Structure formats: C-alpha cells, structure tokens
Amino acid sequence: MAQGFDIKGKRVLVTGASSGIGREIATHCARAGASVVITGRNEDRLAETLSSLEGSGHSLFAGDLIEASARDALIASLPELDGVVHSAGVNVLRPFKFLDQKNLEAVTRVNLDAPMLLTSALLKKKKILSGGSILFIASISGLIGAAGYTAYAASKGALVAGTRVMALELAPQRIRVNCISPGIVRTPLLDSMAESADFSEKEKLHPLGFGSVEDVAHAVHYLLSPAAQWVTGSNLIIDGGYTAH
Ligand SMILES: NC(=O)c1ccc[n+]([C@@H]2O[C@H](COP(=O)([O-])OP(=O)(O)OC[C@H]3O[C@@H](n4cnc5c(N)ncnc54)[C@H](OP(=O)(O)O)[C@@H]3O)[C@@H](O)[C@H]2O)c1
C-alpha cells in the first residue's frame, strides 16, 4: 500500500546540488524528511547547501561527473538509494553553423553522457533499490526549438528518449524512470543575466510567467513518492503553459 506523497526516510542522490534547481531539490527533499547525498564540482557551494539542510544523515561529494573516476568514487561512497535526481547540466549557446566537436561535447558530456553512465554504473553496483525512482531534469528545449540551442536541445531530447527505454528495462525490478522538462525557471543565474539582457519577450511565451525552483522541486517530490508508483517512462512538462501554444 503506497503512503501517498511521503518521502520521509528515503535516501536520494541529487546531482547539481551546489546551485539553482538541484540545490532547491536537495533542500526540499531534506525538509520532507529524506536524507540526501548532494554532488557538484564546487565544494564551497556544496558545503553551503549541506549546512542549510534540515534533518540529518545528509552528505556531500564534490567531483566532476564527466570523469569516470569521479563517478566511481561517488558510487563507492553511496548507500543503497531510493531515488536519484540528475540535475547537473550546462548550456553553451552557439549558432548551429559554428558548432564544433568541442562545444558539442562540452554540453553532451555533462547533460547526457554523465547522467546515463552514472545511472548505468549505479545499477551495475546494485545501488538503486527495488521501488526506486530515477529522475532526469531535461528541458522543454528537448521538445521545441530555440536559436542557438542545438547542442543543449539535442542532449535534453536524448534524455527524454533514453528515459523511455530505461523505464522498460527497469520495470521488472520495480525501478521507475522519468524526466521532468521545465520551461524557464527563475534562478540567480537568470536574474543576473536579466540585468544585461531583456527576457520580457521570453517571459510572455510562458502564459503563467517564468517558473521557480520550488515548482521543479514539487514535481520531483511527486515522482520520488509512492503516489507516482504507476508512473514510469514519462516526461512531466512544467513550463507555465509554454508548450501549450
Ligand atoms: N534554469 C532553467 O531555466 C532551466 C530550465 C530547464 C531545464 N533546466 C535544467 O535544470 C538543471 C539545473 O539547472 P540550473 O538552472 O539549476 O543550473 P545551475 O544553477 O547552473 O546549476 C548547474 C549545476 O550543475 C552542476 N554541474 C555542471 N557541470 C558539472 C559537472 N561536469 N560535474 C558535476 N556537476 C556539474 C553545477 O555544479 P558546480 O557549479 O559545482 O560545478 C551546478 O550544481 C540543468 O540540467 C538544466 O539544464 C534549467
């Protein structure tokens, strides 16, 4: 019998938790009684996140997830997990004509290779429990085009496609795999960019305005919880109505 939206006592790995959406996901899960392992590259900002978390049993691991050695060290340090939330990601804007292997890899290694290879290695080491939930933070850029976003859009679209396959392969173990695709979310980074660039046209494309990091964290909470026990292979779009156009 599922216990609704309760995630108390669950052990959840959150990547990209030194900043923005990942930091809020870790904060939210900890407030809801989960114990979290947070990762990112910047140890100072990770330590800041860690010290702000409610509850107990949390830990941090600093490392660059595009490196196999860092992924292996992270996995070796982990307990068995009920949830994995891949929020680490980057974007490099570039007109398609000027895209080269270096910029393409700079995006795809972080947004696609790292979360897929980390997940696969976690499974090989049996670190994800039956009943567990794996979440990828994709983007509506994986579903609709925007100039300059080729590498980012391709990486996020590939996550959505890969999620369906993972969901099928892992269903026999009762491990669920889903994506969340946010529209533009207000983060400190966006606010700082807004000082020099006009985002008002972009904001108008979101009928409910830009989202907040809390909006994404609430979706994560649902998909980690027993309330979503029948949800797998899905892509939850949370974009204030952007893709409803
Ligand atoms: N913000 C939005 O509007 C928006 C919309 C849709 C989807 N998303 C997606 O949501 C996720 C979080 O975005 P955000 O806005 O919160 O970004 P952010 O504030 O820039 O945070 C990105 C996080 O990813 C980590 N990271 C980057 N490269 C890494 C690497 N090689 N190894 C390990 N960690 C790495 C960063 O860690 P360090 O800083 O410690 O290196 C940081 O914690 C991303 O996947 C993004 O594509 C964001």
The ligand as an SDF file (V2000), in Angstrom:
LIG
                    3D

 48 52  0  0  0  0  0  0  0  0999 V2000
   17.2140   27.2160  -15.1420 N   0  0  0  0  0  0  0  0  0  0  0  0
   16.3580   26.9260  -16.1000 C   0  0  0  0  0  0  0  0  0  0  0  0
   15.6240   27.7970  -16.6170 O   0  0  0  0  0  0  0  0  0  0  0  0
   16.2510   25.5120  -16.6120 C   0  0  0  0  0  0  0  0  0  0  0  0
   15.1940   25.1900  -17.4700 C   0  0  0  0  0  0  0  0  0  0  0  0
   15.0660   23.8880  -17.9230 C   0  0  0  0  0  0  0  0  0  0  0  0
   15.9660   22.9270  -17.5160 C   0  0  0  0  0  0  0  0  0  0  0  0
   16.9950   23.2670  -16.6980 N   0  0  0  0  0  0  0  0  0  0  0  0
   17.9230   22.2010  -16.2990 C   0  0  0  0  0  0  0  0  0  0  0  0
   17.9130   22.0980  -14.8960 O   0  0  0  0  0  0  0  0  0  0  0  0
   19.1990   21.6740  -14.4400 C   0  0  0  0  0  0  0  0  0  0  0  0
   19.7070   22.6500  -13.3810 C   0  0  0  0  0  0  0  0  0  0  0  0
   19.7930   23.9450  -13.9670 O   0  0  0  0  0  0  0  0  0  0  0  0
   20.1230   25.2380  -13.0770 P   0  0  0  0  0  0  0  0  0  0  0  0
   19.4640   26.3900  -13.7100 O   0  0  0  0  0  0  0  0  0  0  0  0
   19.8640   24.9210  -11.6450 O   0  0  0  0  0  0  0  0  0  0  0  0
   21.6850   25.3740  -13.3560 O   0  0  0  0  0  0  0  0  0  0  0  0
   22.8890   25.8920  -12.4490 P   0  0  0  0  0  0  0  0  0  0  0  0
   22.3820   26.7960  -11.3660 O   0  0  0  0  0  0  0  0  0  0  0  0
   23.9120   26.4230  -13.3980 O   0  0  0  0  0  0  0  0  0  0  0  0
   23.4320   24.5620  -11.7630 O   0  0  0  0  0  0  0  0  0  0  0  0
   24.0510   23.5680  -12.5300 C   0  0  0  0  0  0  0  0  0  0  0  0
   24.5950   22.5080  -11.5880 C   0  0  0  0  0  0  0  0  0  0  0  0
   25.2300   21.5050  -12.3870 O   0  0  0  0  0  0  0  0  0  0  0  0
   26.4970   21.2070  -11.8050 C   0  0  0  0  0  0  0  0  0  0  0  0
   27.4440   20.7620  -12.8250 N   0  0  0  0  0  0  0  0  0  0  0  0
   27.7060   21.3360  -14.0180 C   0  0  0  0  0  0  0  0  0  0  0  0
   28.6580   20.6460  -14.6530 N   0  0  0  0  0  0  0  0  0  0  0  0
   29.0100   19.6140  -13.8430 C   0  0  0  0  0  0  0  0  0  0  0  0
   29.9450   18.5510  -13.9530 C   0  0  0  0  0  0  0  0  0  0  0  0
   30.7530   18.4090  -15.0150 N   0  0  0  0  0  0  0  0  0  0  0  0
   30.0380   17.6660  -12.9340 N   0  0  0  0  0  0  0  0  0  0  0  0
   29.2430   17.7950  -11.8370 C   0  0  0  0  0  0  0  0  0  0  0  0
   28.3370   18.7810  -11.6770 N   0  0  0  0  0  0  0  0  0  0  0  0
   28.2300   19.6760  -12.6810 C   0  0  0  0  0  0  0  0  0  0  0  0
   26.9430   22.5280  -11.2050 C   0  0  0  0  0  0  0  0  0  0  0  0
   27.9330   22.2660  -10.2410 O   0  0  0  0  0  0  0  0  0  0  0  0
   29.1640   23.2880   -9.9380 P   0  0  0  0  0  0  0  0  0  0  0  0
   28.5940   24.6730  -10.0950 O   0  0  0  0  0  0  0  0  0  0  0  0
   29.5100   22.9420   -8.5400 O   0  0  0  0  0  0  0  0  0  0  0  0
   30.1940   22.9670  -10.9110 O   0  0  0  0  0  0  0  0  0  0  0  0
   25.6410   23.0430  -10.6130 C   0  0  0  0  0  0  0  0  0  0  0  0
   25.4230   22.4740   -9.3500 O   0  0  0  0  0  0  0  0  0  0  0  0
   20.0820   21.5890  -15.6760 C   0  0  0  0  0  0  0  0  0  0  0  0
   20.1400   20.2500  -16.1150 O   0  0  0  0  0  0  0  0  0  0  0  0
   19.3610   22.4700  -16.6780 C   0  0  0  0  0  0  0  0  0  0  0  0
   19.6370   22.0880  -17.9960 O   0  0  0  0  0  0  0  0  0  0  0  0
   17.1510   24.5280  -16.2320 C   0  0  0  0  0  0  0  0  0  0  0  0
  1  2  1  0
  2  3  2  0
  2  4  1  0
  4  5  1  0
  4 48  2  0
  5  6  2  0
  6  7  1  0
  7  8  2  0
  8  9  1  0
  8 48  1  0
  9 10  1  0
  9 46  1  0
 10 11  1  0
 11 12  1  0
 11 44  1  0
 12 13  1  0
 13 14  1  0
 14 15  2  0
 14 16  1  0
 14 17  1  0
 17 18  1  0
 18 19  2  0
 18 20  1  0
 18 21  1  0
 21 22  1  0
 22 23  1  0
 23 24  1  0
 23 42  1  0
 24 25  1  0
 25 26  1  0
 25 36  1  0
 26 27  1  0
 26 35  1  0
 27 28  2  0
 28 29  1  0
 29 30  1  0
 29 35  2  0
 30 31  1  0
 30 32  2  0
 32 33  1  0
 33 34  2  0
 34 35  1  0
 36 37  1  0
 36 42  1  0
 37 38  1  0
 38 39  2  0
 38 40  1  0
 38 41  1  0
 42 43  1  0
 44 45  1  0
 44 46  1  0
 46 47  1  0
M  CHG  2   8   1  16  -1
M  END
$$$$
